[in-house]
Amino acid sequence: ETGVTQSPTHLIKTRGQQVTLRCSSQSGHNTVSWYQQALGQGPQFIFQYYREEENGRGNFPPRFSGLQFPNYSSELNVNALELDDSALYLCASSFVSLGVWASPLHFGNGTRLTVT
Amino acid sequence: KQEVTQIPAALSVPEGENLVLNCSFTDSAIYNLQWFRQDPGKGLTSLLLIQSSQREQTSGRLNASLDKSSGRSTLYIAASQPGDSATYLCAVRGGTNAGKSTFGDGTTLTVKP
């Protein structure tokens, strides 16, 4: 069973630039969600995708956007980067059946984004 | 709005001690509660998942309980080892956004040899 993989592991960008982070879901999973984790805090929900559509969003501005592809891989795009966007970005996948969100979340190792 | 609190924020114990980590949440309308472990700079490793209809789950030296009505969960670690040193996070799933998980800020555990 292949776990959740994320790329790249580290990234340094300049304020105002755009960035794309990638995630491959665990085999057999059909939903993907993204979280932002600042140092010393718990992960904060950005959004999730199910059946290639955004299916819930946290308190993040529209410059955070995403995609889910038919093979259940996903991208997180962040435009107009700000210094406060520096964080660990975590991707998680799970399986949803008949609208029941009962299965566990499985996380990747994250992408460490530094904005200078 | 769901809020999750973990107490204590940090805990240091000698090797071999049994310990309890606490997690409380404000909205009892949850699908499940999941405990994770996070090593520095790493992703989250799932430890235990408790469905809303369950009272506890066990895996090896770990036992997690859930009291949904009071909005509380505990993670019990038996016979702690230095390798247990990590940050432990709890997350509740459900509410108005069924797929969203809300996390606490974690308890950082140090087990001294």
Boltz contact constraints between the chains, C-beta under 6 A:
constraints:
  - contact:
      token1: [A, 41]
      token2: [B, 105]
      max_distance: 6.0
  - contact:
      token1: [A, 42]
      token2: [B, 89]
      max_distance: 6.0
  - contact:
      token1: [A, 42]
      token2: [B, 103]
      max_distance: 6.0
  - contact:
      token1: [A, 42]
      token2: [B, 104]
      max_distance: 6.0
  - contact:
      token1: [A, 42]
      token2: [B, 105]
      max_distance: 6.0
  - contact:
      token1: [A, 42]
      token2: [B, 106]
      max_distance: 6.0
  - contact:
      token1: [A, 43]
      token2: [B, 103]
      max_distance: 6.0
  - contact:
      token1: [A, 45]
      token2: [B, 100]
      max_distance: 6.0
  - contact:
      token1: [A, 48]
      token2: [B, 99]
      max_distance: 6.0
  - contact:
      token1: [A, 56]
      token2: [B, 97]
      max_distance: 6.0
  - contact:
      token1: [A, 56]
      token2: [B, 99]
      max_distance: 6.0
  - contact:
      token1: [A, 56]
      token2: [B, 100]
      max_distance: 6.0
  - contact:
      token1: [A, 101]
      token2: [B, 31]
      max_distance: 6.0
  - contact:
      token1: [A, 101]
      token2: [B, 98]
      max_distance: 6.0
  - contact:
      token1: [A, 101]
      token2: [B, 99]
      max_distance: 6.0
  - contact:
      token1: [A, 102]
      token2: [B, 31]
      max_distance: 6.0
  - contact:
      token1: [A, 104]
      token2: [B, 34]
      max_distance: 6.0
  - contact:
      token1: [A, 104]
      token2: [B, 46]
      max_distance: 6.0
  - contact:
      token1: [A, 104]
      token2: [B, 49]
      max_distance: 6.0
  - contact:
      token1: [A, 107]
      token2: [B, 43]
      max_distance: 6.0
  - contact:
      token1: [A, 107]
      token2: [B, 44]
      max_distance: 6.0
  - contact:
      token1: [A, 108]
      token2: [B, 43]
      max_distance: 6.0
  - contact:
      token1: [A, 109]
      token2: [B, 42]
      max_distance: 6.0
  - contact:
      token1: [A, 109]
      token2: [B, 43]
      max_distance: 6.0
  - contact:
      token1: [A, 110]
      token2: [B, 43]
      max_distance: 6.0
